[in-house]
């Protein structure tokens, strides 16, 4: 390794002398088979994530009233102004103002002392029913198993056994999400009472690549920026975050004397959430998925009922990818599926194992196994993963994947698999 530190930011690596800097970068020449990869996450008080939570809270309210509700809900926020927009068809009455205020409260904006008071926000809505043309093409007068895709599009799922056998998530992204989650735990428990809801994290991991197989070796740096009360001094904040958050989340085996911590490099971060920046549903799609490790079809998840394959098929692709790795067919798996609006059968299914398939199998063999064991028709996806439940508000913070909550059925690999073909034959 060759390493030089430039600049002037307040950072501290374990075992290093602390310096105060105004700019910072590390010039490091790695062994030729090593590389650095960074992933980021955001907390529930981030303005975009707050809007995701609002949209999914609306969805959950609709599914509670009517499991067959059709929901496409967008939210936006700036200051204390919140807007709910979209197309919703539901049997029952939805109190949008109440839902928005509760979502803002749950995210931690409980009063002016936290930067925003949920009780004083203003909510406006522009919501219509789903267009009849779409309803007729997708689900009207159709059996559940023949339900068509809610729109055209392509979706991806990814899984890797690079560091564990349960979450099967990239280490860099798992740690980034967990850091934000632990910050919220401390804020809610008041063990770090000066924390406010808005925060961001970023984790850079050094990997070794052998063919298509990757192995995380160490955490290169950890970056956290968190909103805070004005009366906490920056040195105390940095020390507490390093000791009570970073070192509790990142396994010790991934930390060494070269690991660098950067905490609130901008120093003051008192004003946050939608007061500081406008928020919008669907702007954190990489945070929601795999932290940059896998492609993304472009369709956001939050605010969409499971008839929208942007969401349900992305969950199913994760389910399939995780099942491939779980059953030892490969070490890494990428799954892509594509659809046309109104048609039940997918237009294409693609499997990529990055050369990590076991037992002499090819990606074509893995695709054949997938087609024998999984049904990508939207109605079957909804049934198999039990997606008509009001479970979605929980997905809108800290990622839709890699969290082993009982409601997240797509995170539990399919155990009943067979090498015998099914009766269903896809167009592909």
Residue, then its C-alpha position, 0 to 999 in steps of 0.5 A: x500500500x502507498x497512502x498519503x493524506x491531503x487537506x484539512x478536514x476534522x477526521x480521526x482514524x483509529x490509532x491515528x493522531x487527530x488533525x483538523x482539516x478543511x479539505x480531505x482526500x486519501x491517495x492510496x495505491x491498492x494491490x491490483x486485485x483490490x478496489x474501493x466501493x462506497x454505499x450510502x444511506x439516509x435516515x428517516x428524517x431526510x426530506x426525501x425519505x420522509x416523503x417515502x414514508x408518507x407515501x407508504x403510510x398512505x398505501x398502508x391506510x388504503x390496504x387496511x381499508x381495502x386489500x385490493x386498493x390501487x394506489x400510486x401516491x407521490x408526496x412532496x414537502x418543503x418547510x411545513x407544507x406537505x402535498x399528497x398527489x396521485x391516483x387512488x382507488x379504495x373502498x373507504x375514506x382516507x384521512x390524508x392530513x391525519x396520515x401525513x401528520x402521524x408519519x412526520x411525528x413517527x419520523x421524529x419531528x415532534x416539535x420545534x426543538x427537533x426542527x419541525x413540529x408535526x402538529x403545525x404542518x399544512x397538508x394539501x392533496x390532489x388525488x384522483x381515482x385510477x384511470x379506467x383504461x389502466x384498470x381495464x388493461x391490468x385487472x378488471x374482469x381478470x382472475x388473480x392469476x391472470x392479472x397483468x403488469x401495472x406498467x411496462x418496465x424492468x426490475x432487478x434483484x441482487x444477492x451476495x454471500x460476500x460476508x454473511x449467509x443471512x442478509x446476503x447483502x453487500x457489506x458496504x450498503x448493509x453497514x450504511x443502512x445500519x448506521x442510520x438505523x442505530x442513530x435513530x435508536x439512540x435518538x428515540x431512546x434519548x441515549x444521545x438526546x441531542x440527535x435530530x431526525x435528519x442524517x446521512x451515512x456513507x461507508x467505503x469498503x476495500x474489496x478483493x476480487x477473484x474472478x467474479x467473486x468479491x471479498x470485503x477485507x476492511x472498512x476504508x472509511x465511514x462518513x456520518x452527517x447527522x442533524x443535532x441540537x445547537x448546544x452540543x459541541x462538535x468534538x463531543x458529537x464526533x466522539x459519541x458518534x464514533x464510540x456509540x454508533x460506528x464502533x457498535x455497528x462495524x464489526x471490529x474485524x473490518x476496522x484497522x489503523x488505516x480506517x478513517x472516520x468522518x463525522x459532520x465534516x460540515x460541523x454545524x447541522x442544526x437545520x435539517x429535514x424539509x425545512x432545509x431541503x425540499x423532499x420528494x418520493x422516489x429520489x432515494x432508489x439506490x439507498x432503497x436497494x443495493x447501494x450501487x452494487x446492482x442496476x436499477x430499472x428506474x421505478x421507485x417503490x414507495x406509494x405503489x400497491x403491489x399491482x405495480x411491478x416496479x415494486x412487486x417484481x423488484x421484491x420478487x427478483x430479490x427473492x429469486x436472487x437470494x434463493x439462488x445464493x442460499x441454495x448454493x448455486x452461486x456466490x452472487x446473483x443478479x436477476x432482471x425481469x421485464x414486462x408490458x402493461x396489461x400482460x401477465x407473462x414477463x417479456x424477459x428473464x435474465x440471470x447473471x452469476x458473475x462467473x460464480x456459479x457452482x458445480x460447473x453450471x452456466x448462467x443458462x442452467x441457473x435461468x432454467x432452474x429459476x423458470x422451473x421454481x418461480x412464477x413471475x406473473x404479477x398475480x402469482x408474485x402477489x400471492x406467493x409473497x403475500x403483498x396485499x398487507x399493510x406492511x409498507x411503511x416499514x420498508x420506507x426507512x433503512x432499505x427494502x432489502x437485507x432486513x430480516x423482518x417477518x413482514x418482508x417475505x421476499x427476504x426469506x429464500x424459497x425452501x421448497x424448490x425442485x429440479x422438475x419443470x412446472x406446468x407454466x411456460x413463459x413467453x420467453 
